[in-house]
Amino acid sequence: MPLVWLVAAVTVGPLLGMAGAASKRREPVPVLAIALPCVVLLAEAGFLVLDRRPWLWDLVGEPHRLTDLAIMVGLAAMAVAIPALGVPDRDRRSLAYGVVVGAAAAGSLALVGLYRLLINVA
């Protein structure tokens, strides 16, 4: 698992740095500068859903799973809240949500694929 997060950090870290820099330079803030952190949050939530498979849980027998569920919901909630708070223009906000959902779905699948590939190699 640390190798998966190392690859993800090396890949995503520079993009988040550029998004942070862009958010400080321009008015209005570029849509990608708002969307990229949300993509990371939603991709992580999606990875947890695909990896932990909550639809198979028995919350009565395994109440510790509520922690995983709270993390998934919290990550998704932050990904939804950031564009709502950071992009006042409705059209640009819709564009941000479109970018977030599309890129996060691809990111979640990529994380799961990388995780499974590294598990099988190791």
NORGI-V126851 format. One record per residue. N is the residue number from 1. RES is the residue in one letter. PSI is psi as a letter, one per 30 degrees, with the letter a starting at -180 (none if undefined). Layout:
N_RES_PSI / N_RES_PSI
This chain:
1_M_e / 2_P_e / 3_L_e / 4_V_e / 5_W_f / 6_L_e / 7_V_e / 8_A_e / 9_A_e / 10_V_e / 11_T_e / 12_V_e / 13_G_e / 14_P_e / 15_L_e / 16_L_e / 17_G_e / 18_M_e / 19_A_e / 20_G_e / 21_A_e / 22_A_e / 23_S_f / 24_K_f / 25_R_e / 26_R_l / 27_E_k / 28_P_l / 29_V_k / 30_P_k / 31_V_e / 32_L_e / 33_A_e / 34_I_e / 35_A_e / 36_L_e / 37_P_e / 38_C_e / 39_V_e / 40_V_e / 41_L_e / 42_L_e / 43_A_e / 44_E_e / 45_A_e / 46_G_e / 47_F_e / 48_L_e / 49_V_e / 50_L_e / 51_D_e / 52_R_f / 53_R_i / 54_P_f / 55_W_f / 56_L_f / 57_W_l / 58_D_j / 59_L_f / 60_V_e / 61_G_f / 62_E_i / 63_P_f / 64_H_f / 65_R_f / 66_L_f / 67_T_e / 68_D_e / 69_L_e / 70_A_e / 71_I_e / 72_M_e / 73_V_e / 74_G_e / 75_L_e / 76_A_e / 77_A_e / 78_M_e / 79_A_e / 80_V_e / 81_A_e / 82_I_e / 83_P_e / 84_A_e / 85_L_f / 86_G_f / 87_V_j / 88_P_f / 89_D_k / 90_R_e / 91_D_e / 92_R_e / 93_R_e / 94_S_e / 95_L_e / 96_A_e / 97_Y_e / 98_G_e / 99_V_e / 100_V_e / 101_V_e / 102_G_e / 103_A_e / 104_A_e / 105_A_e / 106_A_e / 107_G_e / 108_S_e / 109_L_e / 110_A_e / 111_L_e / 112_V_e / 113_G_e / 114_L_e / 115_Y_e / 116_R_e / 117_L_e / 118_L_e / 119_I_e / 120_N_e / 121_V_e / 122_A_none
